[in-house]
């Protein structure tokens, strides 16, 4: 393999130079969803060390292609290593090499495992394996896209008809990644599954929170159609808590309910001027742009926040013709968004300014015209080991803008839940960690509604876990 080891190990020295510091503690593997779902084929720690010790054999490592980039391995690593970033760089370098046939074959082998073992194979493969559309001209992207399109077509052509459901009825609240994943697993086990979605079309945050240039709607529609062929029923334009409540779901014959409502409320900035015209919440902005193209933003857009929702909002605004600037209160290295997504945003022309936070939003005639910021610095650490920020006196500065998109976090809507279901101290749904059951018998919950904002694949894993818990509940009830 021509210069393959050099290409792989020197792709990003900042990442690879730290791999030798691995304690081999296994935290990365124990926190990897794929390692639980496909245990015989994926072990992040083993893949990372083999990549370091035997780089010439990197093309034979199927684990590179099974990493779904959820970041759990990196976020929980005591040495602050970044296995998910290493795997992404390595597989891109391998496909870009002159001898990519071995890597492409290994990727197709991984896709076969994804097709057979993961709950949402289309969505998972497209979001987690595909290079972004800004890299579509590269050899790696073309090869991955070609393989993924063939993968989706193959699965559609070979899908079986509706399966018999005789083990009992389960209602699922929400058709986001956790709800769809749970529906897939329960339907395959033989349960009758019905999903309740308040929107007119299924998909939840996959449809209304992820831009179409990152997740084409035909991919999501293919996933939904596949579930329908498995026997999953969708009841759209029904808001649980208003049109029907959880007690009524049991009255309809459901023996269990899985709440996968996600984090659907944007957090507030809590600064003056937040109610001015031209100030919007990120989730509202993404939802509106997913439903209509008639969104007026003005010439300049300011996005406040540093997570995936912030970066997605910025890239959508850029495609609407605006000049976009992201502001984040911590350092660039502390931005919660995936670093590869941040780099793509910058390549597209989006500016990023860190270590500052908004002090007030300035308006004129009821409309936003500027935002006053103040620079920040780290101070003492909190109980979780994260530095708290303090403003730097006298460091204020003003930036003009025509639109402000607040992307400083999301929270769970608990208002539709019956009083029997307890909330945690983090204002999420409280569940038993082993059984996924809430304080109300027969009601389970998972995904962002329990964990708070997380990656798509973490939500998929939560749905997979909840389905297993619900299956156990039916069998011992």
C-alpha positions in Angstrom: 0.0 0.0 0.0 1.7 3.1 -1.3 2.7 5.4 1.6 -0.5 4.5 3.3 0.9 4.4 6.9 2.4 7.9 6.4 -0.9 9.2 5.1 -2.9 7.7 8.0 -0.6 8.6 10.9 0.3 12.1 9.7 -3.2 13.2 8.8 -3.5 15.2 12.1 -0.4 15.1 14.3 -2.3 16.9 17.1 -4.6 13.8 17.4 -2.2 11.0 16.6 0.7 12.2 18.8 -1.4 11.6 21.9 -2.4 8.0 21.1 0.7 6.7 22.7 -0.6 8.1 26.0 -3.5 5.6 26.0 -3.8 3.9 29.4 -5.6 0.9 27.9 -8.3 1.4 30.5 -11.1 0.5 28.2 -13.3 3.5 28.9 -13.6 4.2 25.2 -14.9 0.7 24.5 -17.2 0.5 27.5 -18.9 3.7 26.4 -19.2 2.9 22.7 -22.7 2.1 21.6 -21.5 0.1 18.6 -19.4 -2.0 20.8 -22.6 -3.1 22.6 -24.7 -3.5 19.5 -22.0 -5.3 17.4 -19.6 -6.6 20.1 -17.7 -9.2 18.1 -16.8 -6.7 15.4 -16.0 -3.4 17.1 -13.6 -2.5 19.9 -12.5 1.2 19.8 -9.5 0.7 22.1 -8.1 -2.3 20.0 -8.7 -0.5 16.7 -6.9 2.7 18.0 -3.9 0.8 19.2 -3.6 -1.4 16.1 -3.7 1.7 14.0 -0.8 3.1 16.0 1.2 -0.1 16.2 0.5 -1.5 12.7 -0.3 1.4 10.4 0.5 -0.6 7.3 -2.4 -2.9 8.1 -4.8 0.0 8.7 -6.9 -0.9 5.6 -7.9 -4.2 7.2 -9.4 -2.6 10.3 -13.2 -2.9 10.0 -13.5 -0.9 13.2 -12.5 2.3 11.4 -15.8 1.9 9.4 -18.0 1.0 12.4 -17.2 4.2 14.3 -20.4 6.3 14.3 -18.7 9.5 15.6 -21.0 9.9 18.6 -17.9 11.2 20.5 -18.7 9.2 23.7 -15.2 7.6 23.5 -13.5 10.9 23.3 -15.7 12.8 25.8 -15.1 10.2 28.5 -11.4 9.4 27.9 -9.4 10.3 31.0 -6.4 11.1 28.7 -8.6 13.4 26.5 -7.7 11.4 23.4 -9.9 11.6 20.3 -10.4 8.1 18.9 -13.4 9.2 16.8 -11.4 11.9 15.1 -8.5 9.6 14.4 -10.8 7.0 12.8 -12.4 9.7 10.6 -9.1 11.0 9.4 -7.7 7.5 8.9 -10.5 6.2 6.8 -10.5 9.3 4.7 -6.8 9.0 4.1 -7.1 5.4 3.2 -9.8 6.0 0.6 -7.7 8.9 -0.9 -4.7 6.7 -1.3 -3.8 5.1 -4.6 -4.7 1.7 -3.4 -8.2 2.1 -2.0 -9.8 -1.2 -3.2 -9.0 -2.9 0.1 -10.5 0.0 2.2 -13.6 0.2 0.0 -14.1 -3.6 0.4 -13.8 -3.2 4.2 -16.2 -0.3 4.2 -18.8 -2.5 2.3 -18.3 -5.3 4.8 -19.0 -2.8 7.6 -22.1 -1.6 5.8 -23.3 -5.2 5.7 -23.0 -5.3 9.4 -24.8 -2.0 9.8 -27.6 -3.3 7.5 -28.0 -6.5 9.6 -27.5 -5.2 13.1 -28.2 -1.5 13.6 -31.8 -0.1 14.0 -31.6 2.8 11.6 -29.1 1.6 8.9 -29.8 4.3 6.3 -29.7 7.3 8.6 -26.7 5.9 10.7 -24.6 5.1 7.6 -25.3 8.4 5.8 -24.8 10.7 8.8 -21.8 8.9 10.4 -19.9 7.4 7.5 -20.4 9.9 4.7 -18.1 12.9 4.3 -19.9 16.2 4.2 -21.2 17.7 1.0 -18.6 20.4 1.1 -16.0 17.6 0.3 -18.1 15.9 -2.5 -15.3 16.5 -5.0 -12.8 14.4 -3.2 -12.1 10.8 -4.1 -13.1 9.6 -0.5 -16.5 11.3 -0.7 -17.3 10.0 -4.1 -16.5 6.4 -3.1 -18.5 6.7 0.2 -21.5 8.3 -1.5 -21.5 5.6 -4.2 -21.4 2.8 -1.7 -24.1 4.4 0.5 -26.5 4.9 -2.4 -26.0 1.3 -3.4 -26.5 0.3 0.2 -29.9 2.1 0.4 -31.1 0.7 -2.9 -30.1 -2.8 -1.9 -32.0 -2.6 1.4 -35.1 -1.2 -0.3 -35.1 -3.8 -3.0 -34.7 -6.7 -0.5 -37.0 -5.5 2.2 -39.6 -8.0 3.3 -43.3 -7.4 3.7 -45.2 -6.6 6.8 -44.4 -8.9 9.7 -46.8 -10.6 12.0 -47.3 -8.8 15.3 -48.6 -10.9 18.1 -46.7 -10.2 21.3 -48.6 -7.1 22.3 -49.0 -3.4 21.5 -46.5 -0.6 22.2 -47.1 3.1 21.7 -44.1 5.4 21.0 -44.3 9.1 21.5 -42.0 10.9 19.0 -40.6 9.8 15.7 -37.0 11.1 16.1 -34.0 8.7 16.1 -34.8 7.1 19.5 -38.4 6.5 18.6 -37.7 5.1 15.2 -34.9 2.9 16.5 -37.1 1.5 19.3 -39.9 0.9 16.7 -37.5 -1.0 14.5 -36.3 -3.4 17.2 -39.8 -4.0 18.7 -41.3 -4.6 15.3 -38.6 -7.1 14.4 -39.3 -8.9 17.7 -42.9 -9.3 16.8 -44.7 -6.4 18.6 -47.4 -4.2 17.2 -45.9 -0.7 17.2 -47.7 2.6 16.7 -45.8 6.0 16.7 -47.4 9.2 17.6 -45.9 12.4 16.0 -47.2 15.9 16.5 -45.8 17.0 13.1 -47.6 16.3 9.8 -44.7 14.1 8.7 -42.6 11.6 10.7 -38.9 12.1 11.4 -38.8 14.4 14.4 -35.5 16.2 14.8 -34.0 14.1 12.0 -36.4 16.0 9.6 -36.8 19.3 11.4 -33.4 19.7 13.2 -30.9 18.4 10.7 -30.5 20.3 7.4 -31.3 18.5 4.2 -27.8 19.0 2.9 -26.6 16.8 5.8 -29.4 14.3 5.7 -31.3 14.1 2.4 -35.0 13.7 2.9 -35.1 10.7 0.5 -32.8 8.9 2.9 -35.0 9.6 5.9 -38.1 8.8 3.8 -36.6 5.4 2.8 -36.0 4.7 6.5 -39.6 5.5 7.4 -40.9 3.4 4.4 -38.7 0.5 5.6 -40.3 0.7 9.1 -43.8 0.8 7.5 -43.0 -2.4 5.7 -42.0 -4.0 9.0 -45.5 -3.2 10.2 -44.9 0.0 12.2 -47.9 2.4 12.1 -47.5 6.2 12.1 -50.1 8.6 13.5 -49.1 12.1 12.6 -50.5 15.5 13.5 -51.3 14.1 17.0 -49.9 15.9 20.0 -49.7 13.7 23.0 -50.8 15.7 26.0 -53.4 17.7 23.9 -55.1 15.4 21.4 -54.5 12.3 23.5 -52.8 11.6 26.8 -50.7 8.7 28.0 -53.5 7.2 30.1 -55.6 7.0 26.9 -52.8 5.2 25.1 -53.1 2.4 27.7 -56.9 2.5 27.2 -56.4 1.9 23.5 -54.8 -1.5 24.3 -51.1 -0.6 24.5 -49.3 -2.5 27.2 -46.3 -0.2 27.2 -45.5 3.3 26.2 -42.1 4.6 25.1 -41.5 8.4 25.4 -38.9 9.6 22.9 -40.0 13.2 22.7 -36.4 14.6 22.6 -35.3 18.1 23.6 -37.6 20.4 21.6 -37.4 23.7 23.5 -34.5 26.1 22.9 -32.8 27.6 25.9 -32.9 31.4 26.3 -29.9 33.8 26.3 -31.3 35.6 29.4 -30.0 39.0 28.2 -31.8 42.3 27.5 -33.4 42.7 24.0 -34.0 39.0 23.5 -37.6 39.7 22.4 -36.7 42.1 19.6 -37.7 41.3 16.1 -34.9 39.5 14.3 -34.0 37.4 17.3 -34.9 33.7 17.0 -34.2 30.4 18.6 -32.1 27.8 16.7 -34.6 25.0 16.8 -37.3 27.2 15.6 -35.1 28.5 12.8 -34.1 25.0 11.7 -37.7 23.8 11.9 -39.0 26.8 9.9 -36.4 26.4 7.2 -37.1 22.7 6.9 -40.8 23.5 6.2 -40.4 26.5 3.9 -37.8 28.3 1.8 -39.4 31.7 2.4 -37.2 32.8 5.3 -35.9 36.4 5.3 -32.7 36.9 7.3 -31.1 40.1 6.1 -27.5 40.6 5.1 -25.7 39.5 8.3 -26.6 36.7 10.7 -25.1 36.1 14.1 -25.3 32.7 15.7 -24.6 32.5 19.5 -23.5 29.0 20.6 -21.0 26.3 19.8 -22.8 23.0 19.5 -24.0 21.0 16.5 -27.2 23.0 16.4 -25.3 26.2 16.3 -23.1 25.1 13.4 -26.0 23.6 11.5 -28.0 26.9 11.9 -25.0 28.9 10.7 -24.5 26.7 7.6 -28.3 26.9 6.8 -28.2 30.7 7.1 -25.1 30.8 4.8 -27.1 28.9 2.2 -29.8 31.6 2.4 -27.3 34.2 1.2 -26.3 35.8 4.5 -22.8 36.5 5.9 -22.6 34.4 9.1 -20.6 34.9 12.3 -20.6 32.4 15.2 -19.8 33.6 18.7 -19.1 31.1 21.5 -18.4 31.8 25.2 -15.6 29.3 25.7 -12.4 28.4 23.6 -12.6 26.9 20.2 -11.2 23.6 21.6 -14.2 23.5 24.0 -16.8 23.9 21.3 -19.2 21.0 21.7 -19.7 20.6 18.0 -17.6 18.0 16.2 -14.3 19.6 15.1 -14.7 18.3 11.6 -18.1 20.2 11.3 -16.4 23.4 12.6 -13.7 23.1 10.0 -16.2 22.7 7.2 -18.2 25.7 8.4 -15.0 27.8 8.3 -14.1 26.5 4.9 -17.5 27.7 3.7 -16.7 31.2 4.9 -18.4 31.3 8.4 -16.4 33.3 10.9 -16.0 32.0 14.5 -15.1 34.2 17.5 -14.6 32.5 20.9 -14.2 33.5 24.5 -17.0 36.0 24.6 -20.6 36.1 25.6 -23.6 38.4 24.9 -24.2 41.2 27.4 -27.2 42.8 25.7 -29.0 42.9 22.3 -29.3 46.3 20.9 -32.4 47.3 18.9 -33.8 50.2 16.9 -37.5 50.6 16.1 -38.2 47.2 17.7 -35.7 45.3 15.5 -32.2 44.0 16.4 -29.3 46.0 14.9 -26.4 44.9 17.0 -25.2 42.8 20.0 -22.9 43.9 22.8 -20.4 41.2 23.9 -18.0 41.0 26.7 -14.9 38.8 26.7 -14.6 35.9 29.1 -11.8 34.0 30.9 -11.8 30.7 32.9 -12.0 30.9 36.6 -12.3 28.2 39.3 -13.6 24.7 38.4 -17.0 23.3 39.2 -17.8 19.9 40.6 -17.6 18.3 37.2 -14.1 19.6 36.6 -15.2 22.2 34.0 -13.9 25.8 34.4 -16.4 28.5 35.2 -16.3 31.6 33.2 -16.0 35.2 34.4 -16.4 38.4 32.3 -13.3 40.6 31.7 -14.1 44.1 33.0 -13.8 46.7 30.3 -13.6 44.2 27.4 -17.0 45.0 25.9 -17.4 45.3 22.1 -20.4 45.7 19.7 -21.1 43.8 16.5 -23.7 44.9 14.0 -26.2 42.3 12.8 -29.6 42.0 11.2 -30.5 38.6 12.7 -29.6 36.8 15.9 -30.0 33.0 16.2 -29.7 31.8 19.8 -28.2 28.2 20.0 -27.2 28.0 23.6 -28.8 24.6 24.4 -32.1 22.7 24.4 -34.4 21.4 27.1 -37.1 18.8 27.5 -40.8 19.7 27.3 -42.2 18.0 30.4 -45.6 19.7 30.2 -47.4 16.8 28.4 -46.4 14.1 31.0 -48.8 12.9 33.6 -48.0 13.8 37.2 -47.1 10.1 37.9 -43.9 10.6 35.9 -41.1 12.2 37.8 -38.5 14.6 36.4 -34.8 14.5 37.3 -32.9 17.4 38.9 -31.7 18.2 35.4 -35.3 18.7 34.2 -35.3 15.6 32.1 -37.4 12.5 32.5 -36.2 10.3 35.4 -35.8 6.6 34.5 -34.3 3.5 36.1 -30.9 3.1 34.4 -31.3 -0.6 33.9 -34.9 -0.9 32.9 -35.5 2.5 31.2 -38.8 2.6 33.0 -40.2 5.8 34.5 -41.9 6.2 37.8 -45.2 5.3 36.0 -45.6 1.6 35.5 -45.4 0.5 31.9 -44.0 3.9 30.7 -40.4 3.9 29.4 -38.3 6.8 28.2 -35.1 7.3 26.4 -33.0 9.5 24.0 -32.6 13.3 24.6 -35.7 13.4 26.8 -33.7 11.4 29.4 -30.0 12.3 28.7 -30.4 15.9 27.5 -29.0 16.9 24.1 -26.8 14.2 22.5 -25.8 12.9 19.1 -28.1 11.2 16.7 -26.4 7.8 17.2 -26.6 8.1 21.0 -30.4 8.5 20.5 -30.4 5.5 18.2 -28.6 3.5 20.9 -31.1 4.7 23.5 -34.0 3.4 21.4 -32.2 0.1 20.9 -31.7 -0.2 24.6 -35.2 0.7 25.5 -36.6 -1.8 23.1 -34.7 -4.6 24.8 -36.0 -3.3 28.2 -39.6 -3.2 27.0 -39.2 -6.8 25.5 -38.0 -8.0 29.0 -40.9 -6.1 30.7 -43.4 -8.0 28.5 -41.9 -11.3 29.2 -41.7 -11.1 33.0 -44.9 -9.0 33.5 
